């Protein structure tokens, strides 16, 4: 054996195709959320954009549960564009009121989805955070504003645990049946130097360990350990040598699916993958009798799959019907 495979403890999560899921946090939350979406799960993926530090993640989740958040106070303008210190730069606008409306809509959308969700997936990227020098408030994003407006800080395990505890209690009051998976992103933050990244990831890992030890409905998914200890080879990193390659992401996804998806969901994945490839097929001569017969056959397979698993595949069926010419 020339590798160390990471074993994930069995859980009773059994996520089904019909369960609602919300993901929030670093870019790895988007990776897992998008994978679930690809396989037709009902997922709200990173509704506030990429958020790296635990304090900011918890602040947003608590706002979703109904706790007060002064939206206007978090706004800042740069080069004629309005941003929020609590959100990713992708959520921005030249118009202040329009941005406030967008933020309010995202909070309302997330509240509606989370209220019925079975699972919340939280991914923490770094314990390195930035505070506004005039207020001491931790921000989710500096939005390329002058460095003198911020001070860098390394969050302590105690600070993170305090925030996570308050967040957990708010979530359980909001949705008592909600289960949570916490992860530490495998992406390395070398901008803060490799030694600081190691300390940061260690702090995050201790904080997530504390939560999983304290609460049975909080699970830890070892994406960080899979990347560093199982896939310990630079061929599994992208050109920046920091982010996992698609091959690595697929491997980590397979570990996730095997640990948390119910048998019917796992059974659906290869069946859907086969039809997805058929849908993606683009022939040189689409109007031939052979290809038209292929489309009809694929539509029938989609209808059968939809009935077997009680999910809607109507968009895919409509797309195929548009290709029918005979």
Secondary structure, DSSP 8 states (H G I E B T S, - for coil): --S--------S--B-TT-EEEEEESHHHHHHHHHHHHTT-EEEE-TT----SHHHHHHHHHHHTT----TGGGEEEETTEEEETTS-TTS-BSSHHHHHHHHHHHHHHHHHHHHHEEEEEEEE--SEEEEETTT--EES--TT--GGGEEEEE--HHHHHHHHHHHHHHHHHH-TT-EEEEEE-----GGG-HHHHHHHHHHHHHHHHHHHHH-TTEEE--HHHIIIIIS-SGGGB-TTSSSB-HHHHHHHHHHHHHHHB-HHHHHHHHHHHHHHHHHH---S-TTSHHHHHHHHHHHHHHHHHHHHHT---HHHHHHHHHT---
